[in-house]
C-alpha cells in the first residue's frame, strides 16, 4: 500500500490555509495553489491515518466536473499540469503531481451552496424536528432517503473553526450577500445539480445532495464574474448512492467515509481529540470506495 501524503511542505511558500483535506498556498496577489492531501476527517476531526491516493482522486474528479460544467459556469482553474507551474514550485513536484491546482484567487462568498434532491443527513434531522429544511416546508410523511418532489437549495453559513456548517434560510443569504447574488447562486446551484444528476444517473449513481462554493473573479474587462471554486462533486462534498440498491426508509450505502464512520462508532470513540488512527482494512476499503466513485463518474482508471 502506498504511503499517504498527510501534510505538504513547500519550503518558504506562504501557507494561507490548512483545511481538513486541502493545503492552500499564496503564489501572488491573484493566484493560489490548492493541494489535496490524503487526510481524511470524520465527526469534525482529522484522523490519524490518511487514505493513499485520496487527494489525487478528489483533484481528478474536480477537474472532470470543472470541464463538464463549463457551459453552465466558469471556474477558477488556471492549470493542473504541475510541469506548467511557476519555477519556485518545480522542486516540489513529488508532492504536487496529480493532486494540485493553480487557481485564480477569488473573492469567496461566505455561503455554502447546498442542494438536496433526497432526504438525508442534516436535512433528514431538520425534517424530523420541523417538517422543513432551511425554512422550506416539505410534504408530511417522507421517509429517510426519499426523493424530494423537486431539488431544494438549502444554504449553510461557513464555519471556519472546523465545526459543522450551520443551515440558514434563503432570506439570511439575501441579507448576507444581497438579493441579486443570492438569486444567481441559487440558480447556478440548481442548474449544476441537474446536470450532475443526469450524468451520475447514466453511470448508475444517485447524487443525493452536494455543496458548492462560488467566488468573484475579475474578467479581462475588469468586470467581476461568478466562478465555481474549490472542490466540485467529489465524495467529500457530495452524497453518492448506488442506484441499483436504492431502498428508501433508512440510510443508504454511499461512496464516501462510510467505512471510517462505522469503524469509529464500533470502537466507541468519544469524538474528542486526539483522533485515532485507522486499521489497514478500513483504510483499504475506504480507498476502494473513493476509487470506485472516480471510475464510475469519469469512466477512467488512471490517476
C-alpha positions as a LaTeX table, in Angstrom:
\begin{tabular}{lrrr}
\hline
Residue & $x$ (\AA) & $y$ (\AA) & $z$ (\AA) \\
\hline
Unk1 & 0.00 & 0.00 & 0.00 \\
Unk2 & 1.42 & 3.39 & $-1.00$ \\
Unk3 & 2.17 & 5.93 & 1.69 \\
Unk4 & $-0.42$ & 8.64 & 2.21 \\
Unk5 & 0.54 & 12.31 & 1.92 \\
Unk6 & $-0.71$ & 13.74 & 5.20 \\
Unk7 & 0.83 & 17.21 & 5.08 \\
Unk8 & 2.61 & 19.21 & 2.42 \\
Unk9 & 5.76 & 21.25 & 2.95 \\
Unk10 & 6.63 & 23.69 & 0.17 \\
Unk11 & 9.53 & 25.42 & 1.87 \\
Unk12 & 9.16 & 29.18 & 2.20 \\
Unk13 & 5.99 & 29.40 & 0.10 \\
Unk14 & 3.32 & 31.13 & 2.25 \\
Unk15 & 0.67 & 28.72 & 3.55 \\
Unk16 & $-2.63$ & 30.64 & 3.74 \\
Unk17 & $-4.87$ & 27.82 & 4.97 \\
Unk18 & $-4.68$ & 24.19 & 6.03 \\
Unk19 & $-8.13$ & 22.64 & 5.92 \\
Unk20 & $-9.30$ & 19.14 & 6.69 \\
Unk21 & $-8.01$ & 18.00 & 3.30 \\
Unk22 & $-6.52$ & 20.93 & 1.34 \\
Unk23 & $-3.39$ & 22.97 & 1.88 \\
Unk24 & $-3.63$ & 26.36 & 0.18 \\
Unk25 & $-0.56$ & 28.41 & $-0.68$ \\
Unk26 & $-0.29$ & 32.01 & $-1.88$ \\
Unk27 & 1.67 & 32.42 & $-5.10$ \\
Unk28 & 0.83 & 36.05 & $-5.86$ \\
Unk29 & $-1.85$ & 38.66 & $-5.30$ \\
Unk30 & $-4.14$ & 36.91 & $-7.80$ \\
Unk31 & $-3.07$ & 33.25 & $-7.77$ \\
Unk32 & $-3.28$ & 30.41 & $-5.26$ \\
Unk33 & $-2.09$ & 26.82 & $-5.18$ \\
Unk34 & $-4.56$ & 24.20 & $-3.96$ \\
Unk35 & $-3.03$ & 20.88 & $-2.86$ \\
Unk36 & $-5.32$ & 17.99 & $-1.92$ \\
Unk37 & $-3.67$ & 15.85 & 0.74 \\
Unk38 & $-4.68$ & 12.29 & 1.67 \\
Unk39 & $-6.05$ & 13.41 & 5.04 \\
Unk40 & $-9.50$ & 12.17 & 5.99 \\
Unk41 & $-11.82$ & 13.60 & 8.61 \\
Unk42 & $-14.84$ & 12.25 & 10.44 \\
Unk43 & $-17.03$ & 13.80 & 13.11 \\
Unk44 & $-15.18$ & 17.10 & 12.58 \\
Unk45 & $-11.73$ & 15.69 & 13.37 \\
Unk46 & $-8.83$ & 14.89 & 11.05 \\
Unk47 & $-7.91$ & 11.28 & 11.70 \\
Unk48 & $-4.52$ & 9.82 & 12.46 \\
Unk49 & $-4.37$ & 7.89 & 9.17 \\
Unk50 & $-4.63$ & 9.07 & 5.60 \\
Unk51 & $-6.14$ & 7.32 & 2.57 \\
Unk52 & $-3.48$ & 6.81 & $-0.13$ \\
Unk53 & $-4.38$ & 8.44 & $-3.48$ \\
Unk54 & $-7.43$ & 10.19 & $-1.99$ \\
Unk55 & $-6.07$ & 13.64 & $-2.83$ \\
Unk56 & $-5.39$ & 12.59 & $-6.41$ \\
Unk57 & $-8.90$ & 11.20 & $-6.75$ \\
Unk58 & $-10.51$ & 14.36 & $-5.37$ \\
Unk59 & $-8.42$ & 16.56 & $-7.68$ \\
Unk60 & $-9.09$ & 14.47 & $-10.79$ \\
Unk61 & $-12.81$ & 14.41 & $-10.04$ \\
Unk62 & $-12.94$ & 18.17 & $-9.59$ \\
Unk63 & $-11.09$ & 18.66 & $-12.88$ \\
Unk64 & $-13.54$ & 16.33 & $-14.62$ \\
Unk65 & $-16.53$ & 18.27 & $-13.31$ \\
Unk66 & $-14.98$ & 21.69 & $-13.97$ \\
Unk67 & $-14.68$ & 20.69 & $-17.62$ \\
Unk68 & $-18.16$ & 19.17 & $-17.86$ \\
Unk69 & $-19.79$ & 22.21 & $-16.23$ \\
Unk70 & $-18.05$ & 24.90 & $-18.32$ \\
Unk71 & $-21.20$ & 25.56 & $-20.39$ \\
Unk72 & $-23.04$ & 26.44 & $-17.16$ \\
Unk73 & $-20.47$ & 28.34 & $-15.10$ \\
Unk74 & $-16.79$ & 29.37 & $-15.40$ \\
Unk75 & $-14.34$ & 28.18 & $-12.75$ \\
Unk76 & $-11.18$ & 29.38 & $-11.04$ \\
Unk77 & $-8.79$ & 26.81 & $-12.56$ \\
Unk78 & $-5.68$ & 28.05 & $-14.37$ \\
Unk79 & $-3.88$ & 24.71 & $-14.79$ \\
Unk80 & $-3.45$ & 21.36 & $-13.06$ \\
Unk81 & $-0.36$ & 20.45 & $-15.10$ \\
Unk82 & 2.38 & 20.64 & $-12.49$ \\
Unk83 & 5.06 & 20.97 & $-15.18$ \\
Unk84 & 3.45 & 24.32 & $-16.09$ \\
Unk85 & 3.61 & 25.63 & $-12.52$ \\
Unk86 & 5.93 & 28.55 & $-11.70$ \\
Unk87 & 9.67 & 27.77 & $-11.25$ \\
Unk88 & 9.52 & 28.06 & $-7.46$ \\
Unk89 & 7.18 & 25.05 & $-7.35$ \\
Unk90 & 9.23 & 22.71 & $-9.54$ \\
Unk91 & 11.37 & 21.34 & $-6.64$ \\
Unk92 & 8.16 & 20.06 & $-5.00$ \\
Unk93 & 6.63 & 18.10 & $-7.88$ \\
Unk94 & 6.77 & 14.89 & $-5.83$ \\
Unk95 & 4.15 & 16.45 & $-3.53$ \\
Unk96 & 2.18 & 18.27 & $-6.24$ \\
Unk97 & 1.92 & 15.92 & $-9.20$ \\
Unk98 & $-1.68$ & 14.83 & $-9.78$ \\
Unk99 & $-3.10$ & 16.42 & $-6.63$ \\
Unk100 & $-2.73$ & 20.18 & $-7.11$ \\
Unk101 & $-4.34$ & 23.04 & $-9.00$ \\
Unk102 & $-3.10$ & 26.52 & $-9.80$ \\
Unk103 & $-6.17$ & 28.75 & $-9.49$ \\
Unk104 & $-7.28$ & 32.35 & $-9.68$ \\
Unk105 & $-7.69$ & 33.96 & $-6.28$ \\
Unk106 & $-11.41$ & 34.61 & $-5.90$ \\
Unk107 & $-13.38$ & 36.80 & $-3.56$ \\
Unk108 & $-15.35$ & 33.96 & $-1.97$ \\
Unk109 & $-19.00$ & 34.20 & $-0.96$ \\
Unk110 & $-19.43$ & 33.30 & 2.75 \\
Unk111 & $-22.13$ & 30.76 & 1.86 \\
Unk112 & $-22.06$ & 27.01 & 1.30 \\
Unk113 & $-24.43$ & 26.42 & $-1.62$ \\
Unk114 & $-26.07$ & 23.13 & $-0.68$ \\
Unk115 & $-28.62$ & 21.40 & $-2.90$ \\
Unk116 & $-30.66$ & 18.37 & $-1.90$ \\
Unk117 & $-32.60$ & 16.01 & $-4.14$ \\
Unk118 & $-33.14$ & 13.40 & $-1.43$ \\
Unk119 & $-33.87$ & 13.50 & 2.28 \\
Unk120 & $-30.71$ & 12.55 & 4.17 \\
Unk121 & $-28.07$ & 13.76 & 6.61 \\
Unk122 & $-28.72$ & 17.00 & 8.47 \\
Unk123 & $-31.70$ & 17.63 & 6.18 \\
Unk124 & $-33.38$ & 14.47 & 7.48 \\
Unk125 & $-32.72$ & 15.56 & 11.07 \\
Unk126 & $-34.20$ & 19.01 & 10.41 \\
Unk127 & $-37.22$ & 17.50 & 8.69 \\
Unk128 & $-37.90$ & 15.16 & 11.62 \\
Unk129 & $-37.89$ & 18.11 & 14.00 \\
Unk130 & $-39.65$ & 20.79 & 11.96 \\
Unk131 & $-41.06$ & 19.28 & 8.76 \\
Unk132 & $-38.82$ & 21.75 & 6.92 \\
Unk133 & $-35.23$ & 22.26 & 5.76 \\
Unk134 & $-33.78$ & 25.78 & 5.88 \\
Unk135 & $-37.29$ & 27.17 & 6.16 \\
Unk136 & $-38.57$ & 25.20 & 3.13 \\
Unk137 & $-41.72$ & 23.30 & 4.10 \\
Unk138 & $-41.77$ & 19.73 & 2.81 \\
Unk139 & $-44.65$ & 17.25 & 2.44 \\
Unk140 & $-45.59$ & 15.26 & 5.53 \\
Unk141 & $-44.77$ & 11.57 & 5.82 \\
Unk142 & $-41.48$ & 11.49 & 3.97 \\
Unk143 & $-39.02$ & 8.73 & 4.90 \\
Unk144 & $-35.27$ & 8.92 & 5.28 \\
Unk145 & $-33.61$ & 8.84 & 1.82 \\
Unk146 & $-36.87$ & 9.58 & $-0.01$ \\
Unk147 & $-36.57$ & 11.56 & $-3.21$ \\
Unk148 & $-37.86$ & 15.09 & $-2.78$ \\
Unk149 & $-40.61$ & 16.40 & $-5.09$ \\
Unk150 & $-38.03$ & 18.85 & $-6.51$ \\
Unk151 & $-34.41$ & 19.61 & $-5.62$ \\
Unk152 & $-34.14$ & 22.34 & $-2.99$ \\
Unk153 & $-31.47$ & 24.97 & $-2.28$ \\
Unk154 & $-30.56$ & 24.70 & 1.39 \\
Unk155 & $-27.63$ & 27.04 & 2.07 \\
Unk156 & $-25.31$ & 26.98 & 5.04 \\
Unk157 & $-23.12$ & 29.58 & 6.71 \\
Unk158 & $-19.42$ & 28.79 & 6.50 \\
Unk159 & $-17.95$ & 27.96 & 9.90 \\
Unk160 & $-14.17$ & 28.34 & 9.78 \\
Unk161 & $-13.45$ & 26.97 & 13.26 \\
Unk162 & $-13.73$ & 23.39 & 12.00 \\
Unk163 & $-17.25$ & 22.60 & 13.16 \\
Unk164 & $-20.34$ & 21.76 & 11.14 \\
Unk165 & $-21.59$ & 24.49 & 8.85 \\
Unk166 & $-24.89$ & 25.94 & 10.06 \\
Unk167 & $-28.01$ & 25.61 & 7.90 \\
Unk168 & $-29.53$ & 29.03 & 7.15 \\
Unk169 & $-32.58$ & 30.31 & 5.32 \\
Unk170 & $-32.55$ & 31.87 & 1.86 \\
Unk171 & $-33.57$ & 35.16 & 3.47 \\
Unk172 & $-30.35$ & 35.13 & 5.51 \\
Unk173 & $-28.35$ & 34.59 & 2.30 \\
Unk174 & $-30.07$ & 37.61 & 0.74 \\
Unk175 & $-29.18$ & 39.75 & 3.75 \\
Unk176 & $-25.60$ & 38.47 & 3.73 \\
Unk177 & $-24.65$ & 38.86 & 0.04 \\
Unk178 & $-27.56$ & 40.78 & $-1.49$ \\
Unk179 & $-30.66$ & 39.65 & $-3.37$ \\
Unk180 & $-29.06$ & 39.63 & $-6.83$ \\
Unk181 & $-26.10$ & 37.44 & $-5.85$ \\
Unk182 & $-28.35$ & 35.18 & $-3.74$ \\
Unk183 & $-30.62$ & 34.58 & $-6.72$ \\
Unk184 & $-27.66$ & 33.95 & $-9.02$ \\
Unk185 & $-26.05$ & 31.41 & $-6.67$ \\
Unk186 & $-29.32$ & 29.57 & $-6.12$ \\
Unk187 & $-29.95$ & 29.40 & $-9.87$ \\
Unk188 & $-26.42$ & 28.16 & $-10.63$ \\
Unk189 & $-26.54$ & 25.61 & $-7.82$ \\
Unk190 & $-29.77$ & 24.07 & $-9.11$ \\
Unk191 & $-28.58$ & 24.07 & $-12.74$ \\
Unk192 & $-25.31$ & 22.35 & $-11.81$ \\
Unk193 & $-27.17$ & 19.79 & $-9.71$ \\
Unk194 & $-29.49$ & 18.99 & $-12.61$ \\
Unk195 & $-26.55$ & 18.45 & $-14.97$ \\
Unk196 & $-24.61$ & 16.40 & $-12.42$ \\
Unk197 & $-27.64$ & 14.28 & $-11.53$ \\
Unk198 & $-28.18$ & 13.41 & $-15.18$ \\
Unk199 & $-24.56$ & 12.38 & $-15.62$ \\
Unk200 & $-24.40$ & 10.39 & $-12.37$ \\
Unk201 & $-27.65$ & 8.64 & $-13.26$ \\
Unk202 & $-26.20$ & 7.43 & $-16.56$ \\
Unk203 & $-23.33$ & 5.92 & $-14.56$ \\
Unk204 & $-25.64$ & 4.10 & $-12.15$ \\
Unk205 & $-25.32$ & 6.57 & $-9.30$ \\
Unk206 & $-27.77$ & 8.74 & $-7.36$ \\
Unk207 & $-26.49$ & 12.18 & $-6.38$ \\
Unk208 & $-28.48$ & 12.67 & $-3.19$ \\
Unk209 & $-27.02$ & 16.05 & $-2.24$ \\
Unk210 & $-23.93$ & 18.16 & $-2.71$ \\
Unk211 & $-22.46$ & 21.55 & $-1.92$ \\
Unk212 & $-20.65$ & 24.17 & $-3.96$ \\
Unk213 & $-18.56$ & 27.23 & $-3.29$ \\
Unk214 & $-18.58$ & 30.28 & $-5.52$ \\
Unk215 & $-16.49$ & 33.42 & $-5.69$ \\
Unk216 & $-15.95$ & 36.55 & $-7.75$ \\
Unk217 & $-13.05$ & 36.97 & $-10.18$ \\
Unk218 & $-12.43$ & 39.94 & $-12.46$ \\
Unk219 & $-12.60$ & 39.08 & $-16.16$ \\
Unk220 & $-10.38$ & 40.56 & $-18.88$ \\
Unk221 & $-12.54$ & 43.70 & $-18.94$ \\
Unk222 & $-12.25$ & 44.14 & $-15.18$ \\
Unk223 & $-15.84$ & 43.13 & $-14.52$ \\
Unk224 & $-16.44$ & 40.70 & $-11.66$ \\
Unk225 & $-17.96$ & 37.37 & $-12.66$ \\
Unk226 & $-19.14$ & 34.45 & $-10.55$ \\
Unk227 & $-16.90$ & 31.39 & $-10.74$ \\
Unk228 & $-17.18$ & 27.88 & $-9.34$ \\
Unk229 & $-14.32$ & 27.23 & $-6.92$ \\
Unk230 & $-12.70$ & 24.74 & $-4.55$ \\
Unk231 & $-13.67$ & 21.07 & $-4.98$ \\
Unk232 & $-16.64$ & 20.03 & $-7.09$ \\
Unk233 & $-18.91$ & 16.99 & $-6.81$ \\
Unk234 & $-16.39$ & 14.76 & $-5.05$ \\
Unk235 & $-17.32$ & 12.08 & $-2.48$ \\
Unk236 & $-16.12$ & 14.50 & 0.21 \\
Unk237 & $-18.60$ & 17.21 & $-0.79$ \\
Unk238 & $-21.39$ & 15.01 & $-2.16$ \\
Unk239 & $-23.54$ & 12.06 & $-1.18$ \\
Unk240 & $-23.48$ & 9.41 & $-3.93$ \\
Unk241 & $-25.56$ & 6.24 & $-3.66$ \\
Unk242 & $-25.56$ & 3.18 & $-5.95$ \\
Unk243 & $-28.85$ & 3.37 & $-7.85$ \\
Unk244 & $-29.17$ & $-0.41$ & $-8.08$ \\
Unk245 & $-29.55$ & $-0.87$ & $-4.32$ \\
Unk246 & $-31.57$ & 2.29 & $-3.58$ \\
Unk247 & $-34.15$ & 1.48 & $-0.89$ \\
Unk248 & $-35.69$ & 4.50 & 0.91 \\
Unk249 & $-36.77$ & 4.22 & 4.52 \\
Unk250 & $-33.29$ & 4.32 & 6.05 \\
Unk251 & $-29.69$ & 5.28 & 5.32 \\
Unk252 & $-28.13$ & 4.17 & 2.01 \\
Unk253 & $-24.66$ & 2.82 & 1.31 \\
Unk254 & $-22.53$ & 5.67 & $-0.01$ \\
Unk255 & $-19.25$ & 6.32 & $-1.79$ \\
Unk256 & $-17.54$ & 8.28 & 0.95 \\
Unk257 & $-16.40$ & 7.77 & 4.53 \\
Unk258 & $-18.94$ & 5.13 & 5.48 \\
Unk259 & $-16.36$ & 2.50 & 6.50 \\
Unk260 & $-14.49$ & 5.12 & 8.53 \\
Unk261 & $-17.59$ & 6.29 & 10.42 \\
Unk262 & $-18.73$ & 2.69 & 11.00 \\
Unk263 & $-15.32$ & 1.77 & 12.43 \\
Unk264 & $-15.17$ & 4.81 & 14.71 \\
Unk265 & $-18.65$ & 4.05 & 16.03 \\
Unk266 & $-17.67$ & 0.41 & 16.61 \\
Unk267 & $-14.73$ & 1.39 & 18.86 \\
Unk268 & $-16.91$ & 3.89 & 20.77 \\
Unk269 & $-14.54$ & 6.79 & 20.18 \\
Unk270 & $-15.71$ & 9.82 & 22.18 \\
Unk271 & $-15.23$ & 12.10 & 19.15 \\
Unk272 & $-12.67$ & 14.19 & 21.02 \\
Unk273 & $-9.04$ & 14.87 & 20.12 \\
Unk274 & $-6.77$ & 13.10 & 19.59 \\
Unk275 & $-8.45$ & 11.28 & 16.72 \\
Unk276 & $-7.49$ & 7.61 & 16.37 \\
Unk277 & $-5.58$ & 6.01 & 13.54 \\
Unk278 & $-7.39$ & 3.56 & 11.25 \\
Unk279 & $-6.63$ & $-0.13$ & 10.78 \\
Unk280 & $-5.25$ & $-1.17$ & 7.40 \\
Unk281 & $-8.50$ & $-2.87$ & 6.33 \\
Unk282 & $-10.57$ & 0.28 & 6.88 \\
Unk283 & $-8.01$ & 2.39 & 5.00 \\
Unk284 & $-8.05$ & $-0.05$ & 2.06 \\
Unk285 & $-11.84$ & $-0.37$ & 1.87 \\
Unk286 & $-12.32$ & 3.39 & 2.10 \\
Unk287 & $-9.78$ & 3.97 & $-0.65$ \\
Unk288 & $-11.56$ & 1.41 & $-2.82$ \\
Unk289 & $-14.86$ & 3.30 & $-2.47$ \\
Unk290 & $-13.26$ & 6.61 & $-3.48$ \\
Unk291 & $-11.60$ & 4.94 & $-6.46$ \\
Unk292 & $-14.84$ & 3.21 & $-7.47$ \\
Unk293 & $-16.69$ & 6.55 & $-7.43$ \\
Unk294 & $-13.96$ & 8.08 & $-9.60$ \\
Unk295 & $-14.09$ & 5.23 & $-12.11$ \\
Unk296 & $-17.88$ & 5.25 & $-12.33$ \\
Unk297 & $-18.21$ & 9.00 & $-12.71$ \\
Unk298 & $-15.34$ & 9.58 & $-15.16$ \\
Unk299 & $-15.10$ & 6.27 & $-16.97$ \\
Unk300 & $-11.35$ & 6.46 & $-16.35$ \\
Unk301 & $-9.00$ & 4.24 & $-14.40$ \\
Unk302 & $-5.74$ & 6.24 & $-14.43$ \\
Unk303 & $-4.84$ & 8.76 & $-11.75$ \\
\hline
\end{tabular}
